[in-house]
Amino acid sequence: MRKVVVGFSGGITSAWCAGWALRNFPKEEIVLLFHDTKAEDADTYRFLHEMAARLELPITERSDGRSLDEVFEDHNAIASDRMAFCSEDLKQIPGTKYIEELGSAGFDEIVRVVGFSAMEVARVQRYAAACMKLSGLFCTVTARFPLIEESVTKQDCADWCSCTMGVPVPAMYTWSDHANCVGCVRGGKAYWLAVKENAPEVFEHRKAQEKQFGHQMFRHYVSLEDLEKSGLKREVNRKESIAIGPCECGA
């Protein structure tokens, strides 16, 4: 018995991976697994439900139940790129529990499909290692990275979502390379200046939390308040930005 679990995060790459799974596995084996951080942009939720409807697959949700703020309070710290316990608590642990749930239900083969790109080498290695570790416990767990396997770009995914599937990409892509939770602690300085412009209430809230917990998200003791005053010392190009608008299909 096999299940193909697609990490359905609300981004365009995970959506494309769901389509890839449908082209490569029986539909009844596929699960769209979503973990709600309670900090997603409103339009990301719209995209999730519209895409799931177009794929004709239900969304399976396994969420921790806490918000980001509640996770920070429980850890008595604000997360950062160096200690992203929010991702572990709200996504990785619920995901692992779901895989264990499938194993307990008798599924002996689980394929985990994620939308990591070739630019995310470290994440790919960590994810593959985590699957290998789970595989040794109760069933065979393997990781698939379709974007890397088929040399698919983020722009390809955006065009597939909007043109092939007819689902507009999440609004966050107009100012962010990713559709992560708004105000992702793993974002860099350029990202956080974009947060200040596009979600100022989130910027102010995180700035207050840095003071509350007594440490910063960035390295070298740079706070959001410091960044607000100094700006960027040099221009930073977005690494994975996409073009949003009319594509070849005219959508």
RODO-2510 file (C-alpha; in nm, 4 decimals, decimal comma):
residues 251
     n   res          X          Y          Z
     1     m     0,0000     0,0000     0,0000
     2     r     0,1399     0,3378    -0,1043
     3     k     0,0668     0,7026    -0,0368
     4     v     0,2181     0,9938    -0,2276
     5     v     0,2280     1,2918     0,0081
     6     v     0,2724     1,6282    -0,1618
     7     g     0,3806     1,9137     0,0611
     8     f     0,1038     2,1570    -0,0388
     9     s     0,2292     2,4783     0,1182
    10     g     0,0449     2,7442    -0,0793
    11     g     0,3321     2,8253    -0,3141
    12     i     0,3501     2,7805    -0,6889
    13     t     0,6224     2,5143    -0,6791
    14     s     0,4262     2,2905    -0,4434
    15     a     0,1196     2,3331    -0,6650
    16     w     0,3194     2,2288    -0,9734
    17     c     0,4466     1,9270    -0,7782
    18     a     0,0869     1,8261    -0,7095
    19     g     0,0218     1,8321    -1,0834
    20     w     0,3388     1,6296    -1,1395
    21     a     0,2197     1,3723    -0,8865
    22     l    -0,1104     1,3353    -1,0741
    23     r     0,0816     1,2695    -1,3942
    24     n     0,2997     1,0047    -1,2345
    25     f     0,0889     0,8259    -0,9726
    26     p    -0,2702     0,7035    -0,9383
    27     k    -0,4964     0,9801    -0,8143
    28     e    -0,6242     0,7751    -0,5211
    29     e    -0,2712     0,7518    -0,3789
    30     i    -0,2094     1,1283    -0,3676
    31     v    -0,2447     1,3461    -0,0577
    32     l    -0,2158     1,7262    -0,0577
    33     l    -0,0728     1,7890     0,2899
    34     f    -0,1052     2,1399     0,4328
    35     h     0,0173     2,2818     0,7650
    36     d    -0,1460     2,6100     0,8692
    37     t     0,0914     2,8510     1,0454
    38     k    -0,1970     3,0972     1,0998
    39     a     0,0300     3,3602     0,9459
    40     e    -0,0347     3,3012     0,5763
    41     d    -0,1386     3,5849     0,3494
    42     a    -0,5146     3,5822     0,2840
    43     d    -0,4582     3,5343    -0,0882
    44     t    -0,2443     3,2274    -0,0222
    45     y    -0,5471     3,0546     0,1306
    46     r    -0,7457     3,1526    -0,1803
    47     f    -0,4778     2,9979    -0,4029
    48     l    -0,4676     2,6764    -0,1987
    49     h    -0,8393     2,6129    -0,2275
    50     e    -0,8717     2,7174    -0,5914
    51     m    -0,5776     2,4996    -0,6951
    52     a    -0,7027     2,1993    -0,4979
    53     a    -1,0405     2,2362    -0,6689
    54     r    -0,8776     2,2483    -1,0137
    55     l    -0,6699     1,9404    -0,9279
    56     e    -0,9866     1,7725    -0,7974
    57     l    -0,8088     1,6656    -0,4803
    58     p    -0,8981     1,7496    -0,1196
    59     i    -0,6578     1,9277     0,1113
    60     t    -0,5456     1,7189     0,4080
    61     e    -0,4543     1,9484     0,6962
    62     r    -0,2332     1,8526     0,9870
    63     s    -0,1570     2,1629     1,1908
    64     d    -0,0055     2,2227     1,5320
    65     g    -0,2854     2,4614     1,6239
    66     r    -0,0651     2,7367     1,7628
    67     s     0,0085     3,0684     1,5971
    68     l     0,3606     3,2005     1,5388
    69     d     0,3244     3,4319     1,8360
    70     e     0,2211     3,1425     2,0589
    71     v     0,5224     2,9403     1,9443
    72     f     0,7529     3,2333     2,0223
    73     e     0,5972     3,2730     2,3663
    74     d     0,6372     2,9013     2,4385
    75     h     1,0067     2,9168     2,3424
    76     n     1,0528     3,2563     2,5093
    77     a     1,2355     3,3651     2,1934
    78     i     1,1761     3,4981     1,8465
    79     a     1,2831     3,2515     1,5808
    80     s     1,5474     3,3328     1,3193
    81     d     1,7279     3,1778     1,0259
    82     r     1,9743     3,0323     1,2774
    83     m     1,7029     2,8769     1,4945
    84     a     1,3854     2,8343     1,2909
    85     f     1,1976     2,6388     1,5565
    86     c     0,8724     2,7854     1,4224
    87     s     0,9139     2,5818     1,1036
    88     e     0,9980     2,2731     1,3046
    89     d     0,7005     2,3112     1,5394
    90     l     0,4404     2,4172     1,2853
    91     k     0,5436     2,2156     0,9782
    92     q     0,8098     1,9500     1,0310
    93     i     0,6697     1,7864     1,3445
    94     p     0,3067     1,7761     1,2189
    95     g     0,4373     1,6373     0,8888
    96     t     0,6329     1,3629     1,0615
    97     k     0,3319     1,2752     1,2759
    98     y     0,1208     1,2377     0,9633
    99     i     0,3761     1,0036     0,8042
   100     e     0,3746     0,7977     1,1246
   101     e    -0,0061     0,7990     1,1108
   102     l     0,0065     0,6517     0,7600
   103     g     0,2573     0,3895     0,8717
   104     s     0,0317     0,2887     1,1591
   105     a    -0,2589     0,2600     0,9148
   106     g    -0,0690    -0,0043     0,7185
   107     f     0,0888     0,1920     0,4354
   108     d     0,4316     0,0387     0,3760
   109     e     0,5504     0,2795     0,1039
   110     i     0,5325     0,6570     0,1371
   111     v     0,6628     0,8962    -0,1254
   112     r     0,7096     1,2540    -0,0058
   113     v     0,7018     1,5122    -0,2849
   114     v     0,8359     1,8625    -0,2218
   115     g     0,8902     2,1686    -0,4381
   116     f     1,2517     2,2441    -0,3557
   117     s     1,4582     2,3888    -0,6385
   118     a     1,8171     2,3213    -0,7419
   119     m     1,9115     2,6428    -0,5580
   120     e     1,8138     2,4850    -0,2240
   121     v     2,0846     2,2208    -0,1942
   122     a     2,1043     2,2274     0,1854
   123     r     1,7259     2,1906     0,2244
   124     v     1,7213     1,9007    -0,0217
   125     q     1,9956     1,7198     0,1687
   126     r     1,8271     1,7709     0,5064
   127     y     1,4888     1,6595     0,3757
   128     a     1,6275     1,3475     0,2063
   129     a     1,8142     1,2568     0,5256
   130     a     1,4990     1,3025     0,7346
   131     c     1,3076     1,0695     0,5011
   132     m     1,5819     0,8093     0,5269
   133     k     1,5632     0,8301     0,9054
   134     l     1,1855     0,7788     0,9003
   135     s     1,2227     0,4956     0,6523
   136     g     1,4215     0,2973     0,9030
   137     l     1,1502     0,3202     1,1680
   138     f     0,8277     0,1754     1,0309
   139     c     0,8001     0,1813     0,6496
   140     t     0,9781     0,2870     0,3318
   141     v     0,9825     0,6663     0,3023
   142     t     1,1432     0,8257    -0,0022
   143     a     1,1775     1,1874    -0,1109
   144     r     1,1135     1,3167    -0,4623
   145     f     1,2158     1,6597    -0,5887
   146     p     1,0334     1,7003    -0,9222
   147     l     1,1580     2,0512    -1,0017
   148     i     1,5158     1,9267    -0,9862
   149     e     1,4406     1,5982    -1,1597
   150     e     1,2766     1,7713    -1,4560
   151     s     1,4763     2,0999    -1,4560
   152     v     1,1619     2,3051    -1,4008
   153     t     1,2002     2,6730    -1,3100
   154     k     0,9903     2,8813    -1,0776
   155     q     0,8678     3,0784    -1,3777
   156     d     0,7573     2,7512    -1,5380
   157     c     0,5539     2,6810    -1,2235
   158     a     0,3982     3,0284    -1,2265
   159     d     0,2972     2,9933    -1,5911
   160     w     0,1547     2,6457    -1,5290
   161     c    -0,0573     2,7746    -1,2395
   162     s    -0,1957     3,0792    -1,4193
   163     c    -0,2091     2,9588    -1,7809
   164     t    -0,2555     2,5828    -1,7694
   165     m    -0,4646     2,5640    -1,4527
   166     g    -0,6224     2,9085    -1,4675
   167     v    -0,5426     2,9880    -1,1043
   168     p    -0,3779     3,3287    -1,0383
   169     v    -0,0584     3,2967    -0,8373
   170     p    -0,0611     3,4155    -0,4731
   171     a    -0,0385     3,7918    -0,4331
   172     m     0,2758     3,7631    -0,2196
   173     y     0,4802     3,6919    -0,5321
   174     t     0,4429     4,0564    -0,6351
   175     w     0,6906     4,1483    -0,3618
   176     s     0,8402     3,8240    -0,2249
   177     d     1,0243     3,5319    -0,3821
   178     h     0,8163     3,2919    -0,1738
   179     a     0,4603     3,2532    -0,0453
   180     n     0,5757     3,1656     0,3056
   181     c     0,3997     3,3055     0,6105
   182     v     0,4015     3,6844     0,6010
   183     g     0,7102     3,8014     0,7860
   184     c     0,9144     3,4818     0,7552
   185     v     1,1979     3,4847     1,0077
   186     r     1,4262     3,3270     0,7465
   187     g     1,3909     3,6276     0,5176
   188     g     1,6883     3,8582     0,4656
   189     k     1,7137     4,2339     0,5045
   190     a     1,5783     4,3122     0,1573
   191     y     1,2825     4,0857     0,2273
   192     w     1,2080     4,2598     0,5552
   193     l     1,2166     4,6026     0,3934
   194     a     0,9596     4,4627     0,1507
   195     v     0,7551     4,3461     0,4513
   196     k     0,7723     4,6996     0,5902
   197     e     0,6299     4,8330     0,2645
   198     n     0,3679     4,5642     0,1985
   199     a     0,2719     4,4425     0,5473
   200     p     0,3765     4,7258     0,7824
   201     e     0,1724     4,5887     1,0733
   202     v     0,3781     4,2654     1,0628
   203     f     0,7036     4,4621     1,0505
   204     e     0,6056     4,6687     1,3541
   205     h     0,4920     4,3592     1,5445
   206     r     0,8187     4,1724     1,4840
   207     k     1,0152     4,4855     1,5733
   208     a     0,8347     4,4962     1,9071
   209     q     0,9003     4,1242     1,9601
   210     e     1,2740     4,1703     1,9070
   211     k     1,2667     4,4139     2,1973
   212     q     1,0400     4,1862     2,4007
   213     f     1,2663     3,8808     2,3701
   214     g     1,5929     4,0737     2,3746
   215     h     1,7497     3,9510     2,0524
   216     q     1,7321     4,0024     1,6765
   217     m     1,6454     3,7863     1,3777
   218     f     1,9524     3,9026     1,1842
   219     r     2,3138     3,8306     1,2626
   220     h     2,5712     4,0830     1,3863
   221     y     2,3244     4,2438     1,6266
   222     v     2,1265     4,4192     1,3525
   223     s     1,7656     4,4741     1,4549
   224     l     1,4632     4,5620     1,2454
   225     e     1,4816     4,9068     1,4009
   226     d     1,8436     4,9379     1,2846
   227     l     1,7462     4,8212     0,9372
   228     e     1,4610     5,0695     0,9248
   229     k     1,7031     5,3535     0,9950
   230     s     1,9946     5,2457     0,7758
   231     g     1,8301     5,0639     0,4873
   232     l     2,0446     4,8406     0,2675
   233     k     2,4122     4,9194     0,2211
   234     r     2,3981     4,7761    -0,1290
   235     e     2,1281     4,6722    -0,3708
   236     v     2,0130     4,3121    -0,3342
   237     n     1,8656     4,1353    -0,6358
   238     r     1,5788     3,8926    -0,5826
   239     k     1,7131     3,5445    -0,6544
   240     e     1,3927     3,3653    -0,7518
   241     s     1,1558     3,6399    -0,8594
   242     i     0,8957     3,5621    -1,1236
   243     a     0,7095     3,7629    -1,3808
   244     i     0,3423     3,7945    -1,2931
   245     g     0,1074     3,8994    -1,5680
   246     p     0,0068     3,7977    -1,9192
   247     c     0,1813     3,4828    -2,0336
   248     e     0,1752     3,2972    -2,3651
   249     c    -0,1839     3,1871    -2,3143
   250     g    -0,2886     3,5502    -2,2731
   251     a    -0,4283     3,4987    -1,9237
***
